Amino acid sequence: MASTEKFFPMPSHHTNPNVRPADISLPNDDPGSRTLRRGLQVLDAVLAAGGEGLRVVDLCQATGLERAPVHRLLCTLLDSGYVARHGRFRYTAGPRLAAMAGAAGLPNMAVRLQPVLERVSAGCGDAAFAIVREGAQSHCIARQVGTHPVQILVIQVGTRQPLGVGAAGLALLAALPDAEVQAAMAANAPVLAQYGGMTPERMALLVKATRERGWSVIGNHATRGVLAVGMAVRNAAGEPVAAVSVASTLERMPGERQKLIARSIGDTLTALLPGGL
């Protein structure tokens, strides 16, 4: 019997023009900026892996790059101290990154959220994602592939998109003060239509519904045929600093299952991060 395993969509077959793998050039992209972007994607993947690090084959899968450019980027990152070897075949964050994080007093949120993604994904079988905010954008910092035969892997570690077009970004946006919500929507207004016809007015309604419900749900915007559920993650001071989401096909996400997944995310955050992120 043929295998039914299907990963939809994979980085080399993106159907969403707003989510670009590392090896596709952007308009007016010069070789220097392209190399820098690829190097940053490798760093994002290494950071998301935590202390265990990643093999070259894992980095290729996470970034969408071929083995040769990954090797070249790793050599540069090793020489500069941003990446270090972990055993013979794995790579992890180097001393320079650790020093920078320590100086800024920042926790490694990707490492702390990875167990949350693992538990949530194991419970529902679908892919789980963690994002943080960067100005008016969301930035995927961690991802966990589930066990269901069809996995919705529309974004990868390092993907950035307007805050609010995906479920995790919408949950985080809704948790922000009104002034910051308005500022983010105004900054993203020129590009929102590219995401399934999103408008500032529709996003405002989604923010309102998310606040009333306590968790977000959004479909057919970041990627057609996909629906996701998300929830904001707060720090010890109660401030929203990240968000977690689960994505699957529209058919696999009826209303009752949306509620079950939202409850699972909330219960997992309470169990694993009782004091906040």
C-alpha positions in Angstrom: 0.0 0.0 0.0 1.4 3.4 -0.9 2.2 5.8 1.9 -0.4 8.5 2.6 2.1 10.8 4.2 1.9 14.3 2.8 3.6 17.5 3.9 1.7 20.4 2.6 3.2 22.6 1.4 7.0 22.0 1.6 9.5 24.8 1.3 10.4 23.9 -2.3 6.7 24.0 -3.3 5.4 27.1 -1.7 1.9 28.1 -2.8 1.8 31.3 -0.8 3.7 34.0 -2.6 4.1 35.9 0.7 6.0 33.1 2.4 9.4 32.7 0.7 12.0 30.0 1.4 15.6 31.0 1.7 16.6 30.1 -1.9 14.1 32.4 -3.7 15.3 35.9 -4.5 13.3 38.9 -3.5 12.8 41.9 -5.9 16.0 44.0 -6.2 17.9 41.4 -4.1 21.6 41.6 -4.4 24.0 38.8 -3.6 25.2 40.4 -0.3 21.7 40.9 1.1 20.7 37.4 -0.1 23.6 35.8 1.7 22.9 37.8 4.8 19.3 36.7 4.8 20.3 33.1 4.4 22.8 33.3 7.2 20.1 34.8 9.5 17.8 31.9 8.7 20.5 29.5 9.6 20.9 31.3 12.9 17.2 31.3 13.5 17.1 27.6 13.1 20.1 27.0 15.3 18.5 29.1 18.1 15.2 27.4 17.8 16.8 24.0 18.3 18.1 24.9 21.7 21.0 23.1 23.5 20.8 19.9 21.4 21.6 21.8 18.2 21.0 20.7 14.6 22.7 18.6 12.0 23.4 20.0 8.6 20.6 17.9 7.1 18.2 19.4 9.7 19.4 22.9 8.8 18.8 22.2 5.2 15.2 21.1 5.9 14.6 24.1 8.3 15.9 26.8 5.9 15.1 25.3 2.4 18.8 25.6 1.5 21.1 23.1 -0.2 23.9 21.4 1.8 26.7 23.4 0.1 25.5 26.9 1.0 24.6 25.7 4.6 28.2 24.4 5.0 29.6 27.7 3.7 27.4 29.8 6.1 28.2 27.5 9.0 32.0 28.0 8.4 31.5 31.8 8.6 29.3 31.6 11.7 31.7 29.2 13.4 34.7 31.5 12.7 32.8 34.6 14.1 31.6 32.8 17.2 27.8 33.0 16.5 27.6 29.2 16.1 29.5 26.4 17.9 29.9 22.7 17.4 27.9 20.3 19.6 29.6 16.9 19.3 30.8 15.8 15.9 27.8 16.6 13.7 25.5 19.1 15.5 25.6 22.9 15.7 24.3 25.1 18.4 24.4 28.8 19.5 27.9 30.1 20.0 29.5 32.1 22.7 29.0 35.4 20.9 25.2 34.9 20.8 25.1 33.8 24.4 27.0 36.9 25.5 24.6 39.1 23.5 21.5 37.5 25.0 23.0 37.7 28.5 23.9 41.4 28.1 20.3 42.1 27.0 18.8 40.0 29.8 16.7 38.1 27.3 15.6 34.5 27.7 15.8 32.2 24.8 12.1 32.1 24.1 12.4 29.5 21.3 14.0 27.0 23.7 11.4 27.6 26.4 8.5 27.3 24.0 9.7 24.2 22.2 8.4 21.8 24.9 5.0 23.6 24.7 4.9 23.0 20.9 5.9 19.4 21.4 3.1 18.7 23.9 0.4 20.5 22.0 1.4 18.9 18.6 1.6 15.4 20.2 -1.9 15.9 21.6 -3.6 17.0 18.3 -1.3 15.5 15.7 -0.9 18.8 13.8 2.0 21.2 13.4 2.5 23.8 16.1 4.3 27.2 15.8 5.7 29.9 18.1 6.1 33.5 17.0 7.3 36.7 18.6 6.7 40.3 17.6 9.1 42.4 15.6 7.6 45.8 15.3 4.5 45.3 13.0 5.6 41.8 12.0 5.4 38.4 13.4 8.6 36.2 13.4 8.4 32.4 13.6 11.0 31.3 16.1 10.0 27.6 16.6 8.0 24.9 14.9 7.0 21.3 15.7 5.8 18.8 13.1 2.9 16.6 14.2 2.0 13.0 13.5 -1.0 13.4 11.3 -0.3 12.3 7.7 -1.1 15.7 6.3 1.0 18.5 7.9 0.4 22.2 7.2 4.0 23.6 7.1 3.3 26.9 5.4 5.9 28.8 7.4 9.3 27.8 8.7 11.5 29.1 11.4 12.6 32.6 10.4 9.4 33.4 8.4 8.2 37.0 8.9 4.8 38.3 8.0 2.4 41.1 9.0 1.2 40.7 12.6 -2.3 39.4 12.6 -2.6 37.5 9.2 -1.7 34.2 11.0 -3.4 32.8 14.1 -0.4 33.3 16.4 0.2 36.8 15.2 -3.5 37.6 15.6 -3.5 36.3 19.2 -0.4 38.4 20.0 -1.8 41.5 18.2 -5.1 41.2 20.1 -3.3 41.0 23.4 -1.5 44.4 22.8 -2.8 47.8 24.0 -5.2 49.5 21.6 -2.6 52.1 20.5 -0.1 49.4 19.5 -2.8 47.5 17.7 -3.7 50.5 15.6 -0.1 51.3 14.9 0.6 47.8 13.7 -2.4 47.7 11.5 -1.6 51.1 10.0 2.0 50.0 9.2 0.8 46.8 7.5 -2.2 48.4 5.7 -0.4 48.7 2.3 0.3 44.9 2.1 -2.7 43.3 3.9 -4.6 42.7 0.7 -1.9 40.3 -0.4 -3.0 37.9 2.4 -6.3 36.6 1.2 -7.8 40.0 0.8 -7.3 41.0 4.4 -8.3 44.6 5.3 -7.7 46.8 8.3 -11.4 46.7 9.0 -11.6 42.9 8.9 -8.5 42.6 11.1 -10.1 45.0 13.6 -13.1 42.6 13.8 -10.8 39.6 14.2 -9.0 41.4 17.0 -12.3 42.1 18.8 -13.5 38.5 18.4 -10.1 37.2 19.7 -10.3 39.4 22.8 -13.9 38.2 23.5 -13.0 34.6 22.9 -9.6 34.5 24.6 -7.9 32.9 21.7 -7.7 33.5 17.9 -9.0 31.6 14.9 -8.3 32.6 11.3 -8.5 30.8 8.0 -7.8 31.5 4.3 -5.6 34.5 4.8 -2.0 33.5 5.3 -2.7 30.5 3.1 -5.8 29.3 1.3 -7.5 26.2 2.6 -5.8 26.5 6.0 -7.2 27.4 9.4 -5.3 27.9 12.6 -5.9 28.5 16.3 -3.6 30.7 18.4 -3.1 32.0 21.9 -0.8 34.7 23.3 2.0 33.9 25.7 2.8 36.3 28.5 5.9 36.9 30.6 6.2 37.0 34.4 4.9 40.6 34.4 1.8 39.6 32.4 2.9 41.3 29.2 2.2 39.5 25.9 5.6 38.6 24.4 4.9 35.6 22.1 2.1 33.4 20.8 1.6 29.7 19.9 -0.6 28.3 17.2 -1.8 25.1 15.5 -2.6 24.9 11.8 -4.5 22.3 9.8 -6.8 22.0 6.8 -10.2 23.7 7.0 -11.9 20.2 6.9 -9.9 19.1 10.0 -10.8 22.2 12.0 -14.5 22.3 12.8 -15.7 24.6 15.6 -15.5 22.0 18.4 -12.0 20.9 17.5 -10.9 24.6 17.5 -12.1 24.9 21.1 -10.3 21.6 22.1 -7.0 22.8 20.6 -7.3 26.2 22.2 -7.9 24.5 25.6 -4.9 22.3 25.0 -2.7 25.3 24.3 -3.9 27.1 27.4 -3.5 24.0 29.6 0.0 23.3 28.3 1.1 26.9 28.9 -0.2 26.7 32.4 1.5 23.4 33.1 4.9 24.1 31.5 5.2 27.9 32.0 3.2 28.6 35.2 5.3 31.8 35.9 5.1 33.1 32.3 7.7 33.1 29.6 
